[in-house]
Each structure stands twice: as C-alpha cells, then as structure tokens.
Amino acid sequence: MHKFSKLTGPVASLTAFRLLPRSSPLNLGYFAVAGPQEMAEIKAQAAPRHHELPLVMPDAGASGDKPRKPKRVASLDIFRGLTVALMILVDDAGGEWPMIGHAPWNGCNLADFVMPFFLFIVGMAIPLALKRIPDRFAAIKKVILRTLKLLFWGLLLQGGYSHAPDKLSYGVDMKMIRWCGILQRIALAYLVVALVEIFTKNPQENYESSSLFSIFRKYCWHWLFGACVVTVYLAILYGIYVPDWQFTVQDRDNPNYGKFFRVTCGTRGNLDPPCNAVGYVDREVLGINHMYQHPAWKRSKDCTVNSPYEGPMRNDAPAWCYAPFEPEGILSSISAILSAIIGVHCGHVLLHLENHSTRLKHWVLMGLSLLILGIILHFTHAIPLNKQLYTLSYVCVTAGAAALVFSAFYVLVDVWGLHLPFLPLKWIGMNAMLVYVMAAEGIFAAFINGWYYDDPRNNLVHWIQKHVFIGVWHSKRVGILLYVIFAEILFWGVVAGILHWLGIYWKL
C-alpha cells in the first residue's frame, strides 16, 4: 500500500510514489514551502511534522479559522529544476563543449556550479522542513533513515553497478566499487546540517519578524559549526604530509591496464593534482581502487594532446595522469557541508523576514559578498578555485552565485508572478529525483538502447541523434547540444509536467 502523504526530503526515492488529486492541499510535490507573503504566521496546532514544510494561516482579512490552501515558493522549485537541467546538459553535452564541462583542475566552468547548487537547495529546505520539532528523537530517526536511503541509491547508481546508458549490463566487482558520489555527498551534508538544526533549534521557536543581523545571532551555533568545518578542512589540506605513492592501472578500458606507476610527492600544503591532501586522504581511507577512474584532470594540458577535450595521453604525460581521483571524496565532502550551511541561512531568512525587499537585500548582499571574497582569494593566488578539492574560494563563489540566482528567480516568479516561462523547470524541480535518475543517470536511455536492431548501436537514441539533430545541422557538436536541450531536458520537462498534472511524484 503506497503512503499518501506530503512529498518530502531533498531528493525523492525510486521505491515509492503517490497519487494525489490536483486539488488536494497535499499535492505540493517536493520541498513545498509557504508562500512568500504568508510566511509570517503559522497555525500552531497545524504545525507540520519535522520533515514537512509549513502550511500557512489565512491573512488578517480571512474569515474564521479555516486555513487558506498552502502555497510553495515556486522559485525554489525552478532553481532545483534548473540545477537538474544543468546536470543533464553538462553530462551529456560537456564532452563536445568542454567550456561547459568540469574544469580539468583550477577554475570554474558551468558544470562546477551544479553540485554546490544542489547542496545550497538542500540546505535551504532544511529549516523549512524542520520548522517545528515536537519530538527530537523522531526527527533524528527520520533524518537518519532518509540519509541511509540516499546512500543506498548513490551506491546503486554511481558505485559501478549501473553501466547506463551505453552498456547494456549491470553488476560491479566489489574490489572496484566506488564508495563516493553525488548522492552520497548530499547525504552527508544533509545528515550533518539537519542534525545541527535539530539540536540547536528551540522547540518553541518564535518566527516573528527579525532584523537582518538578529538571524546571525539567533543561529550563531550554525556559523560556529561552519567555522569548525573550515578550520578542520584547511588544517588537513595545508598541514598533512603527503608521501610518495604508487598505483597500478585498474581500468580495463585503459591501454595501460595493469601497468605500475609511481608518483613522487614528499610535501605538504600542495594543491596540485598529484600531491594534495584531498587525494591522499581518499587513497588511505577509501583505497585507490575505490576512487573515480576518469577524473577531469585527464583533460588537462599536462595529460592529453587534445586538451581541453578528452583524447590520447601525451607521450611524456606524468604518472599521475593515469591515476584515479575522487571528486566527491572525504575531505572535499567535509568542505561541501559549508554550501549546505549557507543554504540553511537563506532558508532562515525566508522564515524570519516577512517582506520581499528585506529578504532580497539579505540574499543579494550575502551573495555578492561571498562572490567577491571567492574571486579575491582566487586571483590573489591565496586559495584557487577548485571543484575537485572543494576549496574555500570555490565554496564562496558557488554559494554566492547560488544566492544570486535564487534571488533572481524569487523576483521573477514569486514577486512578479512570471511562472509561465519557467514551467518546464518548475515541473522538473517538483519531480527532481525522477528526472535525475532517468535522464542524468541515463536509466531511461539505457532502457531505450536495449531495443536495438542487428547491432546494439543501431537503436532509437542513436538514430534520433544522427538523423534528426546531427544530420540536419551537419555538425556533431551542435547536433549533440540540441539533442540534449530538446530530446532530454525539454522532453523530461514535459514528462514531469504530465506527472504533476496527474499528481504523481517520487519520494524518498
């Protein structure tokens, strides 16, 4: 029996879905929040469970005690949908357009904003979901359960078990399973930040209007915890000694499979690819065979003649070019918690400040400050922008950008009411896990590829790419880009819209 309840949590599970009538007040989808003009007053006896987002009371002009139909902050749905769409775009078109793919090492391309945007959104939803905590033990139990589900799906989708969309097979050698990944990092950040919110929140929290700086005072423990995270991360990054290391190429698709390499380090505080503390911690804790086998640095000028594209290795490529590296590793995931903490603060602003202008001033001021700080750190060569290491400058730039992008959507949609142009993104954001799994992880494409004629490459997906997009434009780069935009992002926007119309959502 499926459970008919409000859809909750930062992501949705593949194991359960619900059907709700479109008129139902519970048909709010994923991360529902109260409307921006009605956030100030919440009915105490109708307070949601820890994982539910607040239902609003009628305004002063409403009659009786009957609550008005709950609303969402649509800009949060749209921002989430945009982030999922960006992930699809950079994953499937980044190979042909390297300027939108991940930066090989230092720097920040379009793809490098996706993960921190996800963490910012997850963080922003946490104070809304944990607005009332009548039972701390129950809240902790549900947070831990949701974290375990995230870890399970992360291992299943990115641990090596799924070979979608190109290979019609499944299964993973446990000696080579990848322990870390996107959902695993989200799970860690969600668990830590949600527990901080639970343990530091006053059960009788007063959500009356606050001033800009009183929010910092009210949630000083969050910022103290964030300062501890920064201190631990920087201390390990710059303080730990990285010795020489060696490895054997385990990627069977690599022409150097089975070859032994040795990397010379013997240093500390180094942020270059071979000798940084982030990689050292992962090699020691996870084991080098359990790390990502195709790091972005293989597209660097040191490694390939085709840089910034993928290609054959240079004859004089250093040994580390053949090594694995975990972009969602342990130490970098500790730093990633900061992205969620900044998102939590923006969620607190949404709860405590009543009017649009005050909220926007706070978000924009914070976003610009973080953005400027990160740029200064990078261009003064103090701390480079680096997604692989999740450096402090990278946290500042991406979190600042997230605050500004969300503010722009908030103005356009929640203030000015321009919903129509963003409907596909909104629908994707309301069914984010479904679109992430089916499109970004390639599960749906793998299903279609399984129906081929004579040769596995002779399938519907490749036929559409070749004859509808690449053939028409006589350019593989342009054709692939248009295919991803129209046959993947827009297609899944329409599918998500139909599911929203039917009241179908996947939940965690």
Residue pairs with C-beta under 8 A, 6 or more apart in sequence:
2 16
2 17
2 18
2 19
3 16
3 18
4 18
4 19
4 20
4 26
5 18
5 26
6 26
6 28
6 32
6 48
6 52
6 53
7 18
7 28
7 29
7 30
7 32
7 505
7 507
8 30
8 31
8 51
8 52
8 53
8 129
8 507
8 508
9 30
9 51
9 129
9 146
9 507
9 508
10 31
10 121
10 122
10 125
10 126
10 186
10 190
10 508
11 150
11 153
11 183
11 186
11 432
11 433
11 436
11 508
12 30
12 431
12 432
12 433
12 434
12 505
12 506
12 507
12 508
13 149
13 153
13 433
13 506
13 507
13 508
14 153
14 433
14 434
14 437
14 506
16 506
16 507
17 504
17 505
17 506
17 507
18 503
18 504
18 505
18 507
19 502
19 503
19 504
20 26
20 27
20 503
21 27
21 503
22 501
22 502
22 503
24 503
25 55
25 69
25 70
27 503
28 53
28 70
28 72
29 72
29 77
29 430
29 431
29 500
29 505
30 77
30 80
30 429
30 430
30 431
30 432
30 433
30 505
30 507
31 53
31 72
31 76
31 77
31 80
31 121
31 125
31 128
31 129
32 53
32 70
32 72
33 39
33 53
33 54
33 72
33 73
33 76
33 125
33 128
33 350
34 42
34 53
34 54
34 55
34 56
34 70
34 71
34 72
34 73
34 128
35 56
35 70
35 71
35 72
35 73
35 414
36 73
36 350
36 356
36 359
36 410
36 414
36 415
37 59
37 356
38 56
38 57
38 59
38 68
38 71
39 54
39 56
39 350
39 351
39 354
40 207
40 208
40 209
40 354
41 56
41 57
41 59
42 54
42 55
42 56
42 57
42 131
42 207
43 55
43 57
43 67
46 55
46 57
46 67
47 54
47 131
47 132
47 134
48 54
48 55
48 131
48 132
49 132
50 129
50 130
50 132
50 133
50 134
50 135
50 138
50 139
50 142
50 143
50 198
51 129
51 130
51 139
51 142
51 143
51 146
52 129
53 125
53 128
53 129
53 131
54 70
54 128
54 131
54 132
55 67
55 70
56 67
56 68
56 70
56 71
57 67
57 68
58 66
58 67
58 68
59 68
62 68
73 350
73 410
73 414
74 413
74 414
74 419
74 422
74 426
75 406
75 409
75 410
75 412
75 413
75 414
76 121
76 124
76 125
76 406
76 429
77 425
77 426
77 429
77 430
78 409
78 413
78 422
78 425
78 426
78 429
79 117
79 121
79 405
79 406
79 409
79 429
80 121
80 428
80 429
80 432
81 422
81 424
81 425
81 426
81 427
81 428
81 429
81 430
81 432
81 493
82 117
82 405
82 409
82 425
82 429
83 114
83 117
83 118
83 121
84 428
84 429
84 432
84 435
84 436
84 439
84 440
85 425
85 428
85 489
85 493
86 110
86 111
86 113
86 114
86 117
87 114
87 436
87 440
88 435
88 439
88 440
88 484
88 488
88 489
88 492
89 100
89 110
89 484
89 485
89 489
90 100
90 101
90 102
90 110
90 111
90 114
91 111
91 440
92 480
92 484
92 488
93 100
93 480
93 481
93 484
94 100
94 101
94 102
94 111
95 101
95 309
95 310
95 480
96 476
96 477
96 480
96 481
97 477
97 481
98 109
98 299
98 308
98 309
99 109
99 110
99 308
100 109
100 110
100 111
101 109
101 110
101 111
101 296
101 299
101 308
102 109
102 111
102 112
102 296
102 327
102 387
103 109
103 112
103 296
103 385
103 386
103 387
104 296
104 297
104 298
104 299
104 300
104 301
104 307
104 308
105 272
105 273
105 296
105 297
105 300
105 386
105 388
106 384
106 385
106 386
107 385
107 386
108 385
108 387
108 394
108 397
108 398
112 387
112 394
112 398
113 398
113 401
113 402
115 182
115 185
115 328
115 336
115 339
115 387
116 336
116 339
116 394
116 395
116 398
116 399
116 402
117 398
117 401
117 402
117 405
118 182
118 186
119 185
119 186
119 189
119 336
119 339
119 340
119 343
120 339
120 340
120 342
120 343
120 346
120 398
120 399
120 402
120 403
120 406
121 343
121 402
122 186
122 189
122 190
122 193
122 340
122 343
123 189
123 193
123 339
123 340
123 341
123 342
123 343
123 344
123 345
123 346
123 347
124 343
124 344
124 346
124 347
124 350
124 406
125 343
125 347
126 190
126 193
126 194
126 197
126 340
126 343
126 344
126 347
127 197
127 344
127 347
127 348
127 351
128 347
128 350
128 351
130 139
130 194
130 197
130 198
130 201
131 205
131 207
131 351
132 203
132 205
133 139
133 198
133 201
133 203
134 203
136 198
136 199
136 203
139 198
140 195
140 198
143 190
143 191
143 194
143 195
143 198
144 191
146 190
146 508
147 187
147 188
147 190
147 191
149 508
150 183
150 184
150 186
150 187
150 190
150 508
151 183
151 184
151 187
153 183
153 437
154 181
154 182
154 183
154 184
154 186
154 187
155 161
155 177
155 179
155 181
155 184
156 162
157 181
157 183
157 437
157 441
158 178
158 181
158 182
158 183
158 184
158 441
159 172
159 177
159 178
159 179
159 181
160 172
160 173
160 176
160 177
160 178
161 170
161 171
161 172
161 177
162 170
162 441
162 443
162 446
163 169
163 170
163 446
164 441
164 442
164 443
164 445
164 446
165 442
165 443
165 445
165 446
165 449
165 461
166 442
166 446
166 449
168 446
168 449
168 450
168 456
175 289
176 250
176 289
176 290
177 290
178 290
178 291
178 292
178 326
179 286
179 290
180 282
180 286
180 291
180 292
180 326
180 328
180 329
180 330
180 333
181 328
182 328
184 328
184 333
185 328
185 333
185 336
188 333
188 336
188 337
189 333
189 336
189 337
189 339
189 340
190 340
192 337
192 340
193 337
193 340
193 341
193 344
196 221
196 222
196 225
196 341
197 222
197 344
200 219
200 221
200 222
207 351
207 352
208 352
209 352
209 353
209 354
210 218
210 352
210 353
212 353
212 358
212 361
212 362
214 352
215 345
215 348
215 349
215 352
215 353
215 362
216 223
218 348
218 352
219 344
219 345
219 348
222 341
222 344
222 345
223 341
225 341
226 337
226 338
226 341
229 334
229 335
229 337
229 338
229 341
230 335
230 338
230 392
232 334
233 331
233 334
233 335
233 392
234 392
236 277
236 281
236 331
237 269
237 271
237 276
237 277
237 278
237 331
237 389
237 391
238 268
238 269
238 277
239 268
239 269
239 277
240 268
240 277
240 280
240 281
241 267
241 268
242 265
242 266
242 267
242 268
242 270
242 275
242 276
242 277
242 280
243 265
243 266
243 280
244 262
244 263
244 264
244 265
244 266
245 262
245 263
245 265
245 280
245 283
246 260
246 261
246 262
246 263
247 260
247 261
247 263
247 288
247 322
247 323
247 324
248 258
248 259
248 260
248 261
249 256
249 257
249 258
249 259
249 261
249 322
250 257
250 289
250 293
250 324
251 257
251 293
251 294
251 324
254 322
256 322
259 322
261 319
261 320
261 322
261 323
262 319
263 274
263 275
263 318
263 319
263 320
263 323
265 274
265 275
267 275
268 277
270 276
271 384
271 386
271 389
271 391
273 279
273 297
273 300
273 302
273 320
273 325
274 318
274 319
274 320
274 323
276 389
277 331
278 329
278 331
278 332
278 388
278 389
278 390
279 325
279 326
279 329
281 329
281 330
281 331
282 291
282 325
282 326
282 329
282 330
282 331
283 291
285 330
286 326
286 329
286 330
288 323
288 324
289 324
291 324
291 325
291 326
291 329
292 324
292 325
292 326
292 327
292 328
293 324
295 323
295 324
295 325
295 327
295 388
296 327
296 388
297 303
297 320
297 321
297 325
297 388
298 304
298 310
298 313
298 321
299 306
299 307
299 308
299 309
299 310
300 307
300 308
300 321
301 307
302 314
302 317
302 318
302 321
303 313
303 314
303 317
303 318
303 321
304 310
304 311
304 312
304 313
304 314
304 317
304 321
305 311
305 312
305 313
305 314
306 312
313 321
313 322
314 321
325 388
326 332
327 387
327 388
332 388
332 389
332 390
333 390
335 389
335 390
335 391
335 392
335 395
336 390
336 395
338 392
338 395
338 399
339 395
339 398
339 399
339 402
342 366
342 370
342 395
342 399
342 402
342 403
343 399
343 402
345 366
346 363
346 366
346 403
346 406
349 359
349 362
349 363
350 359
353 359
353 362
356 410
356 411
356 414
356 415
359 410
360 407
360 410
360 411
363 403
363 404
363 406
363 407
363 410
364 403
364 404
364 407
366 400
366 403
367 399
367 400
367 401
367 402
367 403
367 404
367 407
368 400
368 404
369 400
370 396
370 397
370 399
370 400
370 403
371 396
371 397
371 400
371 401
371 404
372 400
373 393
373 396
373 400
374 385
374 392
374 393
374 394
374 395
374 396
374 397
374 398
374 400
375 393
375 397
376 382
377 383
377 392
377 393
377 396
378 384
378 385
378 393
378 397
382 393
383 391
383 392
383 393
384 391
384 393
385 391
385 393
385 394
385 397
386 393
386 394
387 394
409 422
412 418
412 422
413 419
413 422
419 426
423 493
423 497
424 489
424 490
424 493
424 494
424 496
424 497
425 493
427 493
427 496
427 497
427 499
427 500
428 435
428 489
428 492
428 493
428 496
430 496
430 500
430 505
431 496
431 499
431 500
431 504
431 505
431 506
433 506
433 507
433 508
434 496
434 499
434 505
434 506
435 492
435 495
435 496
437 443
438 444
438 492
439 445
439 488
439 489
439 492
445 461
448 459
448 460
448 461
449 456
449 459
449 461
449 462
450 459
451 459
451 460
452 458
452 459
453 459
464 483
464 487
465 479
465 480
465 483
465 487
468 483
468 487
469 478
469 479
469 480
469 482
469 483
469 486
469 487
470 476
470 479
470 480
470 483
471 479
472 479
473 479
473 482
499 505
